[in-house]
Amino acid sequence: MIGAYFSHLLFKLRYSPSRRLLLDALARSGLRLTSYYLVEEGGEGEALKGLEKGFEEYGITLLTEEEMGPLAALPGQTANMEERIDRLRRGHLCLAAKHGSELAAFTWCCTREAVFMGKRLALTSRQAFLYDSYTLPAHRGKGVAVFLRCRLYRFLAARGRDRLFSISDCINHPSIRFKTKLHARFHGPFLYIGLWKRHHWHAPLKNLARRESTRAAAASFPSEVFPDFRK
């Protein structure tokens, strides 16, 4: 247990800003503070077409229960094998890009509900919630994650899902840059306060400075999409 924590802390030190370490320490004590955006994805179909070029050597596949063990062992991953298998059995999907037989990247989605930070929001027949994207170190910097996300959009669109949503932590700049490349629209930001995984509060942060000025943004999330998020 102690070893797992120090492994988690080492990953944070390598890949997160110093303030993230403080927030992580607070979360370990039972208090979680997060500012985040709700993100609309999957639009601008014509603009996305060029992002899929140059990846002919990568294949796309849905991962199975038997493949969940290696995913749980990757650096920075918190969900264990049993939790991932449970996701699949509850209808979640894990789409992956493979280079030959080697796993290059994967991303998860759910078409039944959006679950994040104490919220559980039912989805309509046209919606899907996207989460937990990961690219293996050997394939980073090549655009594989963007390519895979575009393929996920197409995969879901073929099944009638064209209203796609995700969340991005406001200080997770790689995630924001990633979704900006995909012409996503950012709504919010919102503040989340959680106590001991039992009490949860969400509120808009209207005056939070936006450093990523090149991305499309909106003041709040459309109430007709998620009624819980109103102006």
HELIX and SHEET records of a PDB file:
HELIX    1   1 ILE A    2  TYR A   15  1                                  14    
HELIX    2   2 SER A   18  ARG A   28  1                                  11    
HELIX    3   3 GLY A   45  LEU A   48  1                                   4    
HELIX    4   4 LYS A   49  GLU A   52  5                                   4    
HELIX    5   5 GLU A   65  GLU A   67  5                                   3    
HELIX    6   6 MET A   68  ALA A   72  1                                   5    
HELIX    7   7 MET A   81  ARG A   89  1                                   9    
HELIX    8   8 PRO A  137  HIS A  139  5                                   3    
HELIX    9   9 VAL A  144  ALA A  157  1                                  14    
HELIX   10  10 HIS A  173  LYS A  181  1                                   9    
SHEET    1   A 8 TYR A  58  LEU A  62  0                                        
SHEET    2   A 8 LEU A  93  HIS A  99 -1                                        
SHEET    3   A 8 GLU A 102  CYS A 110 -1                                        
SHEET    4   A 8 GLN A 127  THR A 135 -1                                        
SHEET    5   A 8 ARG A 163  ASP A 169  1                                        
SHEET    6   A 8 LEU A  31  GLU A  41 -1                                        
SHEET    7   A 8 ARG A 185  LEU A 195 -1                                        
SHEET    8   A 8 HIS A 199  PRO A 204 -1                                        
SHEET    1   B 8 TYR A  58  LEU A  62  0                                        
SHEET    2   B 8 LEU A  93  HIS A  99 -1                                        
SHEET    3   B 8 GLU A 102  CYS A 110 -1                                        
SHEET    4   B 8 GLN A 127  THR A 135 -1                                        
SHEET    5   B 8 ARG A 163  ASP A 169  1                                        
SHEET    6   B 8 LEU A  31  GLU A  41 -1                                        
SHEET    7   B 8 ARG A 185  LEU A 195 -1                                        
SHEET    8   B 8 ALA A 216  ALA A 218  1                                        
SHEET    1   C 2 GLU A 113  PHE A 116  0                                        
SHEET    2   C 2 LYS A 119  ALA A 122 -1                                        
END                                                                             
